[in-house]
Amino acid sequence: MMKKLVSCVLAAALAIPGLAMAANVKIGVINSMTGPEAPIGENLTNGIKLAQEDLKKKGINADLVWEDDTGKPQIAMSAMEKLATRDGVAGVVGPYTSACSNAVSKLAERYKVPLLVPAAAKEEITRQGLKWVYRLNAPADQYAASLIDAATGLGKPKTIAFIYENTDFGTSTVKTAKEYVAKKGIQVVADEPYSKGSPDYRSTLTKVKAKNPDLVFMVSYVADAILLMRQSREIGLKPQAFLGGGAGFTTVQFANEKQISNYVLSCTQWTDDVNWPGAADFAKRYKAKFGKEPTYHAACAYEAMMIMAQTAAAANGDREKTRAGLKAGKWNGIMGEVKFEDYAGFTNQNNHQMLVQQILNGKYETVYPAKFATKKAVYPFPGWK
């Protein structure tokens, strides 16, 4: 009965934005605004700022309380406690990294504060049966599946090497990737975790080269992604395809490194040429405002804030009603259809369609799935110039 009532209230509020949705609502934001993940954190910040502007046009004044976790779980936890107990927010959007999101998820449950995770991929975040934690983006298992499906659709790879940072994001993504390639009959010939931020990866890459893998699957943030590809070029590593597991492989900084980034395939939550409602317009407005192309992190953060703030406004800032509204709601915007569901061991997880893109002449182009593709993929990797 409660769920039905909340659905009716939300529908009525969203149908009359000038009347029912005129509201002030306080929302917390936890993001990596400084520290090693700041380049990606900036994209989330920008996406949220654009959402704040668009919410105002809908009659919603989103009073945002910003917290910088610097990419460290302990700081993220302190931020969550502050937002929940001192700031009295109706809900929280963030954090960015998997380690930080996983750390604050149990605090959201303890303090009964709706938490909407925009971009963190670790599966466990929404596999703990937590009713106050929601996730917009697809989890780590979909990163691997989308990339492997694209590779096997383009060629006939038989072997794969994994190179990944030994963090929550890296290990969880590769764990699911190993399970998926086993089903596909692809043999793992190298499994190389590394400590993020290392100055040199040539010895690891040389070991991988000796195994002559058909696919090289990497999971890294920005600085490591660039260095790994630079040193892959130096040693002449040449698989059928380089696969980048999101994150650092889906940034403007990476794409701009044309000598090393061309032809890399990466999975992404969003592209500016996908036919989801408002996606192209969001990209155009983002570029005009911030002078750069948006990444999927920006789109995820934008949509997460739009959903959280509208739901909280319809609930007059009441946390329990906001939580119920997130559970009952359904949205269709720049991230496509969004609905938080329970399936395959996940709780409050949006079953989001991942996309695969390839860098061609320094630009990301959507190449998979076929119904979303705007360009034909170059496969196999033609080699270094």
C-alpha positions in Angstrom: 0.0 0.0 0.0 2.8 2.4 0.9 4.6 1.7 -2.3 1.5 2.4 -4.3 0.9 5.6 -2.4 4.5 6.8 -3.0 4.2 6.0 -6.7 1.0 8.1 -7.0 2.6 11.0 -5.1 5.6 10.9 -7.4 3.6 10.7 -10.5 1.5 13.7 -9.5 4.5 15.8 -8.5 6.4 15.1 -11.6 3.4 15.9 -13.8 3.1 19.4 -12.4 6.7 20.6 -12.0 5.7 24.3 -11.6 3.4 23.5 -8.7 4.0 20.3 -6.8 7.8 20.2 -7.4 8.5 23.7 -6.2 10.8 22.8 -3.3 14.0 23.3 -1.4 15.9 20.1 -0.8 19.2 19.4 0.8 21.3 16.7 -0.9 24.8 15.5 0.1 27.5 14.8 -2.4 30.6 12.7 -1.7 33.2 12.8 -4.5 36.9 12.6 -5.2 37.6 16.3 -5.8 41.3 16.2 -4.9 43.8 13.3 -4.8 44.7 10.8 -7.6 41.1 10.3 -8.8 40.4 14.1 -9.1 40.6 14.1 -13.0 37.6 11.7 -13.0 36.0 13.3 -10.0 35.9 16.6 -11.9 33.6 15.0 -14.4 31.2 14.0 -11.7 31.3 17.4 -10.1 30.5 19.1 -13.5 27.6 16.7 -14.2 26.1 17.4 -10.8 26.5 21.2 -11.3 24.6 20.9 -14.6 21.9 18.9 -12.9 21.6 21.5 -10.2 20.9 24.1 -12.9 18.3 21.9 -14.6 16.6 21.1 -11.3 16.2 24.8 -10.7 14.3 25.1 -14.0 11.9 22.4 -12.7 11.3 24.5 -9.5 13.6 22.5 -7.3 16.3 24.3 -5.4 18.9 21.6 -4.7 21.0 22.8 -1.7 24.1 20.7 -2.2 26.5 19.9 0.7 29.8 18.9 -0.9 32.3 16.5 0.7 35.7 15.6 -0.7 36.8 12.1 0.2 40.2 12.4 -1.7 39.6 8.9 -2.9 40.1 7.4 0.6 37.4 5.2 2.2 38.0 6.4 5.8 37.5 10.1 4.7 34.4 9.0 2.8 33.0 7.4 5.9 33.6 10.5 8.0 31.8 12.6 5.3 28.8 10.2 5.3 28.5 10.4 9.1 28.6 14.3 8.9 26.0 14.5 6.2 23.7 12.0 8.0 24.0 13.4 11.5 25.0 17.1 11.3 23.8 18.3 7.9 20.5 16.5 7.9 20.5 15.8 4.1 17.5 14.0 2.5 19.9 11.8 0.5 23.4 11.4 -0.7 24.9 11.0 -4.3 28.3 9.4 -4.5 31.0 8.5 -3.8 32.9 7.9 -7.0 35.4 5.0 -6.3 34.3 1.5 -5.5 36.4 1.4 -2.3 34.7 4.6 -1.0 31.2 3.6 -2.1 31.5 0.2 -0.5 32.8 1.7 2.7 29.9 4.2 3.1 27.1 1.8 2.1 26.7 0.2 5.5 26.7 3.7 7.1 23.8 4.7 4.8 22.0 1.7 6.1 22.9 2.5 9.8 21.8 6.1 9.6 18.9 5.4 7.2 20.0 7.8 4.6 19.2 7.1 0.9 22.5 6.6 -1.0 22.5 6.7 -4.8 25.9 5.5 -6.2 26.4 7.0 -9.7 29.5 5.2 -11.1 31.2 2.8 -8.7 31.4 -0.7 -10.1 32.2 -3.2 -7.4 29.5 -5.8 -7.3 29.3 -6.1 -3.6 28.0 -2.6 -3.2 24.5 -3.7 -4.2 24.9 -7.3 -3.2 24.6 -6.9 0.6 20.8 -6.7 0.8 20.9 -3.1 1.9 17.6 -1.3 1.4 19.0 2.3 1.6 21.6 1.8 -1.1 20.9 2.3 -4.8 23.1 2.2 -7.8 22.6 3.8 -11.2 25.5 2.4 -13.2 26.0 -1.2 -14.3 28.3 -3.2 -11.9 31.6 -4.8 -12.7 30.3 -8.0 -14.2 28.8 -6.0 -17.1 32.1 -4.2 -17.8 33.7 -7.6 -18.6 30.8 -9.1 -20.3 30.3 -6.2 -22.7 34.0 -6.1 -23.7 34.4 -9.8 -24.2 31.2 -10.0 -26.2 32.5 -7.3 -28.4 35.8 -9.0 -28.9 34.4 -12.3 -29.7 31.9 -10.7 -32.1 34.7 -9.0 -33.9 37.2 -11.9 -34.0 38.1 -15.3 -32.6 40.4 -14.7 -29.6 41.5 -17.8 -27.7 43.7 -16.3 -25.0 43.6 -13.3 -22.7 45.9 -11.5 -20.3 44.7 -9.4 -17.3 46.6 -6.4 -16.0 44.8 -4.6 -13.2 45.2 -2.5 -10.1 44.8 -4.4 -6.9 41.9 -2.3 -5.6 38.2 -3.1 -5.1 37.5 -1.8 -8.7 40.3 -3.8 -10.3 39.9 -7.1 -8.5 36.1 -7.2 -8.7 36.1 -6.4 -12.4 38.7 -9.0 -13.2 37.1 -11.6 -11.0 33.9 -11.5 -13.0 35.9 -11.2 -16.3 37.7 -14.5 -15.5 34.4 -16.2 -14.8 33.0 -14.9 -18.1 35.9 -15.8 -20.4 35.8 -19.3 -18.9 32.3 -19.7 -20.2 33.5 -18.4 -23.6 36.3 -20.9 -23.8 39.0 -18.3 -23.7 42.2 -19.2 -21.8 43.8 -16.9 -19.2 47.5 -16.9 -19.9 48.5 -14.0 -17.6 47.0 -12.6 -14.4 49.0 -9.5 -13.3 47.7 -7.3 -10.4 49.7 -4.2 -9.6 49.9 -1.4 -7.0 48.3 1.7 -8.5 50.6 4.6 -9.1 53.7 2.5 -9.8 56.4 4.3 -11.8 57.2 1.5 -14.2 55.2 -1.4 -15.6 57.7 -2.7 -18.2 58.6 -5.9 -16.4 54.9 -6.8 -16.0 54.2 -6.0 -19.6 57.3 -8.0 -20.8 56.0 -11.0 -19.0 52.6 -10.6 -20.7 54.2 -10.1 -24.1 56.0 -13.5 -23.7 52.6 -15.2 -23.4 51.5 -13.7 -26.7 47.8 -13.2 -25.7 45.1 -12.5 -28.2 43.5 -10.0 -25.8 45.0 -7.7 -23.2 42.4 -6.6 -20.6 43.4 -3.7 -18.4 41.6 -2.1 -15.4 43.2 1.2 -14.3 42.5 4.8 -13.5 43.8 7.7 -15.7 47.5 7.9 -14.9 48.1 4.2 -14.9 46.1 3.7 -18.1 48.3 6.2 -19.9 51.6 4.8 -18.6 50.6 1.2 -19.2 49.8 2.0 -22.9 53.0 4.1 -23.3 55.1 1.2 -22.1 53.1 -1.4 -24.1 54.2 0.6 -27.1 57.8 0.8 -25.9 58.1 -3.0 -25.6 56.0 -3.8 -28.7 53.1 -5.6 -27.1 50.6 -6.3 -29.9 47.5 -8.3 -29.1 44.5 -8.6 -31.4 42.9 -6.0 -29.1 43.5 -3.9 -26.0 40.5 -3.9 -23.8 40.1 -1.1 -21.2 37.7 -1.7 -18.3 36.2 1.7 -18.1 37.6 4.3 -15.7 40.9 5.7 -17.0 40.4 4.3 -20.5 37.2 6.4 -21.0 38.6 9.9 -20.3 39.5 12.9 -22.5 43.1 12.8 -21.1 43.5 9.2 -22.3 41.9 9.8 -25.7 44.2 12.8 -26.3 47.2 10.5 -26.1 46.7 9.6 -29.7 49.9 7.7 -30.2 49.0 5.2 -27.6 45.2 5.3 -27.3 44.0 4.8 -30.9 42.1 1.5 -31.4 41.7 0.7 -27.7 38.3 -0.8 -27.0 36.7 0.3 -23.7 33.4 -0.3 -22.0 31.3 2.7 -21.0 28.0 3.5 -19.3 27.2 6.3 -21.7 28.2 8.0 -25.0 27.1 11.3 -26.5 25.8 9.6 -29.6 23.5 7.1 -28.0 19.8 7.6 -28.7 18.7 7.9 -25.0 16.5 10.9 -24.4 18.5 14.1 -24.0 21.9 12.5 -24.3 23.1 14.5 -27.3 21.7 17.8 -25.8 23.5 17.0 -22.4 26.8 16.6 -24.3 26.3 19.8 -26.2 25.5 21.9 -23.1 28.2 20.3 -21.0 30.8 21.1 -23.7 29.6 24.7 -23.9 29.7 25.2 -20.2 32.9 23.4 -19.3 34.9 23.5 -22.5 35.5 19.7 -22.7 33.7 16.5 -23.7 31.7 14.8 -21.0 32.6 11.3 -19.9 30.2 8.7 -18.7 31.0 9.7 -15.2 29.5 13.1 -15.8 26.4 11.6 -17.3 26.0 9.1 -14.5 26.4 11.8 -11.9 24.0 14.2 -13.7 21.3 11.6 -13.9 21.8 10.4 -10.3 21.4 13.9 -9.0 18.3 14.5 -11.1 16.7 11.4 -9.8 17.7 11.9 -6.2 16.7 15.5 -6.0 13.4 15.1 -7.7 12.5 12.1 -5.6 13.5 13.8 -2.4 11.6 17.0 -3.4 8.5 14.9 -4.0 8.9 13.4 -0.5 9.4 16.9 1.1 12.9 15.8 2.2 11.6 12.8 4.2 14.3 10.1 4.1 11.9 7.1 4.4 9.6 8.5 1.7 12.7 9.3 -0.5 13.9 5.7 -0.1 10.5 4.3 -1.0 10.3 6.7 -4.0 13.6 5.5 -5.4 12.4 1.9 -5.0 9.1 2.6 -6.7 10.2 5.0 -9.4 11.0 4.7 -13.1 12.9 7.3 -15.2 13.9 7.7 -18.8 16.6 10.2 -19.5 20.2 10.6 -20.7 21.1 7.2 -19.2 18.1 5.4 -20.8 15.5 3.7 -18.7 16.3 3.6 -15.0 14.6 1.4 -12.5 16.1 0.1 -9.3 15.4 -3.7 -9.1 16.3 -6.8 -7.2 17.8 -9.5 -9.5 20.7 -12.0 -9.7 21.7 -11.3 -6.1 21.6 -7.6 -6.5 19.3 -5.2 -4.5 18.2 -1.8 -5.7 20.4 -2.2 -8.9 19.6 -0.5 -12.2 19.9 -3.1 -14.9 21.8 -0.7 -17.2 22.9 -1.4 -20.8 26.7 -1.1 -21.2 28.2 0.2 -24.4 31.6 -0.5 -26.1 33.5 2.3 -27.7 36.8 2.5 -29.6 39.1 5.4 -30.0 39.5 6.3 -33.6 41.6 9.3 -34.5 41.5 10.5 -30.9 37.7 10.3 -30.7 35.5 7.8 -28.9 33.1 6.1 -31.3 30.4 3.6 -30.3 31.0 0.3 -31.9 28.9 -2.2 -29.8 26.1 -3.3 -29.4 25.1 -3.1 -33.1 21.9 -1.2 -32.4 23.8 1.6 -30.8 26.9 1.5 -33.0 27.8 4.7 -35.0 31.1 3.4 -36.5 32.6 0.0 -37.5 35.3 -1.2 -35.2 38.9 -1.6 -36.3 39.9 -5.2 -35.5 42.5 -6.6 -35.0 44.7 -4.0 -33.6 46.8 -2.8 -36.6 50.0 -2.1 -34.6 51.9 0.9 -33.4 53.0 3.9 -35.4 
